[in-house]
C-alpha cells in the first residue's frame, strides 16, 4: 500500500526552482563596501628650526629671555633644568639624540624635555607646544610620560626617600620658632576616614623602630615622639595635636589661634606645588591610574629638587645653629618592641599631657602680645 506522503515528480517543479534562483540572483548585495582607509597626514614641522629657536631663546650665551623669565616658564633655574636634560639624554634611551635612515637628526633632548615640562607647568593640552617646539600631539604626550617615568627612575630614590635626621631638623626648628617644639608638619583632611588612618603607612617606620627618634622638651617635660598638627576629627594620639573647638579663656584661645595658623601655613605647601605645576589641579580623565601616579610623583620630585636648588643659591639658614634648641634627633634604639612603640604612638595620656604643656608653652612665649 502506497504511503500518503509519497512525492510525485512533475516537470513544472524545475521551472519553479529556476525562477526562484533567478529572483535570488537579482537581490542587490546588502553588504557595504569597505571604506577606504584614511591616510595619515604628514606635516613637515621643521624640527631643526624648532631646536634652533629654543636654543637661541633660552640656552645660548646671549639668550633672548633673561633667567627670571626662564624660571617662570620652566619652573626652575636653567642649571637645574640642564642637569635634568643631561641625565635623561645619557641614561634614558628615549631622550638620547638619534638620526633616521637618511641621517636627519631626531628631536633634540631639549625639545622633548621642554615639551614635557611645559605640559606639567601649564597643564594644557599636548598640542599646545606644537607651534613652538615643533612636535605633534602624540609625540608631546609620549614625551610627557617618558619624562615622568625617567624622573622617577633617576631621582626618585634621592628625592622621595624617607626623611633623615638632617631632613627633620629644619621643620623641627621652624616648628619650635612658631611655638610648637617637636612638630614636624601637618596632616590634612585627606586621611579623615579612620579606617584609612589605621592602614596608613605614615607611622610604620616609627612603629618598626627605623625612623629617626626625636626628643624634645616642652614646659619642663621630656617627650620622644614628634607630632603633627591636625583638625578635630583625628584621634587623641601622642602623634596628633588638634586645636580646641570651643576655647575657654585667654590661654586656650591663644593656643587655638596659634595651632590653626601654623597648621594652615604648613598645608599651603601643597598649594605651592599646585601653583608650580598646574597639571596637578586639572582634570585627568584621559589618563590611566599609573600615568596619573607617575605625573604626581614626578611633580613632587621636581618640587623637592627645586627647593634644594634654591637653598643652595641662598644664604645658609642658621636658624637652629646658634640658638638654644629643645630638640634632639638621633637614631632609634632597640629598647622597645613593636607593640610597645605602637601603644606609645596611640597613647591618649601622653597626648593630653603634651597638649596641656603646649598650651602653657605658647602662653609663656606669646601671651604678652595679648
Steps between C-alpha positions, in 0.01 A plus 500: 500500500638833398577762767298820508826701515638354175645780281413507129744684274361749251684681225359833618710471817820576305349813353394625842846436653675684217276803543574516873875476437486783245310721745765433765775608264316824429506601874755781541808445714415605859861503624654853497818552314804542726590862565821628367762513775572854606855595429708651776571866438868585501597848613853621444560691822866589438607366837855627448366853488309437822822395675688805371227738618488331842878518534520867400212599728624334821831312480745697287770726647278801429145364538196699403333451837674572835530249788190626687276431198665160453422411860139615466439295185703190592424519875869458587844647442678442172782306668256256660309451176821429308604255768173311454532508119855365518404209725201409285690525170783277624308245708155472339498370143193697394674833560832408339580689175450275196488517119262343252589291194591804291719654770249758619516581873205412720337733747764628737494423875434869562187490285366185665566619855361847427180350362461287814574775752265744327215249526573449869535872568198631312278193494388562141437256219781309338463695174564838665877456458478410131546845349808587705681174579390346167371159602156348458238425763571128522874557526453771764285269710760224469771748605298580812460139612859407415619810688304419818615136494860611449483751787372232737763251385798738521411721797229318697734323743657829603207739500218268613694331778396473861614804702840477660603662827638797311175534303298512823709771663372776274122450559568440869683833524222680314240337724678605816530854367121509453433366851474124435818314604503147354256582216605363160204593283125489449263229382202627303151359449614252233525242781178579685365147464621314808507173308750656261696634796531151648648375173713808438880449479569844654615356832632164377866601528446628855322182608765283336775698670680613185398868495729761659406556863402854601544610862374840606410698810171685561417680824769308687395152380683268262326339201640255246246499215465778245141598420281649225246780524153383395136601508251372755393180324826319573535273806682604816832338422839611627593583140198730437431842649160650418367848558240580768153514351342733757787669682426635846726769638799687354745206515278263307405772252864583431585132457213443255590809300869405483436134416261581217733766361804275497300206360371708210851625424627143476205391287572778251801296386267296279357823362853599399536167322173557312601854405833375366354211301149577378458147362433382858180702544355440153268210407680186385226274364698410188783324688509171684589476867863401445568808287322729745711350780821557303407861431427566867820334620710677238357839600586435865853396406546809283362719778751357748782547250398863446485568874846349549640696207358828634649435844843459346479840335383677815671580829547198725220476753640546852167476679589213728879515500575785742195496727407271786275226369272265691506207258743227408486265199683170529485146371238272664590242762378143542378548858132471411310238305269572209193462722645740758572765236154456347341550842707813564411649160131458584536594865215727613655602836816618324288694251305680771808587704685626192205717403485654847873568492473660156219727622723622783804527274321712240353723770846553652648573157229715341257591779658841560393605150136473609 
